Amino acid sequence: MSVRKPVVLITGASRGLGLEMARLFARRGAPLVLTARGAAALTAATDELGQLTEVVALAGNVADSDHVERLVRAGEERFGRIDALINNASTIGASPMPALEAYPLDLLAEVFAVNVAAPLALAQRVLPGMRERGEGIIVNVTSDAAVQGYPGWGGYGASKAALEQLSRVLAAEIEGSGVRVYAVDPGDMDTQMHREAEPGVDLSDLPGPEIAAPAFVQLVLHERAPFGRFEAQKLLVVAGWEARA
């Protein structure tokens, strides 16, 4: 990225990993464009982060094409550009997650709409401006469920596998444009979404999202080579990054 503070668009920014990433970017003074489905939680996050940086926030569903357009337009009108897109918003579908042989296909379609089609829609919307400036970064949050066959995680995992392939192909198609694409696996975390995926399972021994968030911030601020699939927690260890403000 250039030396100016990047304008960062984060989806699913009202809680969990998205909020922790937003907090770290805010502490560095990066302008933020945020969205999440829960209006109240997003307002609370905006009030907190607005003490540190400029924030544009718009509640809505990223699977809604009209919301995508309004969100990106609002960010561009306020800041003039979007430098980094972090597609963090995801859904697990049914909770607890059913086996594939009994997976409701209407719910599976919703999972793919949020986890695959929405990230592509947002990428399509921000890419023209990034191409024109000759720089930008798109980060798609993935999961080890994309590459491992965990019973019960088939719908979610299939969507993340599709997102990874989408990321890989997009990176190849825009090679040389100055825009980078990454898929980043934050690793297992104790989050509300994980608890919804496996209700009743004790996740207290897992790290919180604040452990993985710094890797995403460092990736945006100090880019690596194009296309890469990274695990955030391993990236933290390998690079020696610290979870500091």
C-alpha positions, 0 to 999 in steps of 0.5 A: 500500500502507499504511504497514506493511511488506507481506507479499509472496508470491513464486512461483519464488523460489529463483533468478533474478528471484524470488530477486532480488526476494525479496532486495530485499524482505527488505532492506526488512524485508518478511515473505515467503511463498516457493515454488519447485519445488526444495526444496534451492534454496528452503531455501538462499534461505530461510536467506539471507533469514531473516537479514534478515526473517521467511520462510515457505517451502514447496516445491512446484508452483504448478499443484497446487491443494493446494500453493496452498492450503497455501502461502497458508494458511501465510502467513496463519497466520504473518503474518495476511494476504497484501498482495502476490502476485507470480506469477513462477513460469513454465515454458517447456515443452520445451527447446529449444522446438519450433515450434508445428506440432510442439508436444506438446499435453500439454506445452502443457497443462502450460505453461498450467497453470503460467503461466496457471491457477496465477496465477489460482488464487493470485489467487483464494485471496488476493483475499478477504482483500485485498478485506476489507482494501480493499487489495492488489496482484497482479503477474503476470510476463509477457514480450514473447513475449506480444505478439511472434511469435518463432519457437519461442516460441509455446507460452510466448508464448501462455501469457503472452498469456493471462496478460496478458488474464487480468490485464486482465479481472481488473483490470476485474472488481475495479475499486473494490475497492482491489486493483490488478492489473499485468502486468510484463515484466522484459525480456530477461535472462540467467537459467537459464530463458532458457538452457533456452529457447535452449540454446547461445545466448550470453546474456552480453550480457543484463542479469541479473535484479538489474537488473529486480527493483527495478522490481517492488519499487517497484511494490509499495511505490509503486503506479501506476494500475490496470491497467498493462502495464509493462516493468521495465527501461523503468520503471527508466529512466523513473522514475529508480529505482536498483537499490539495497538 
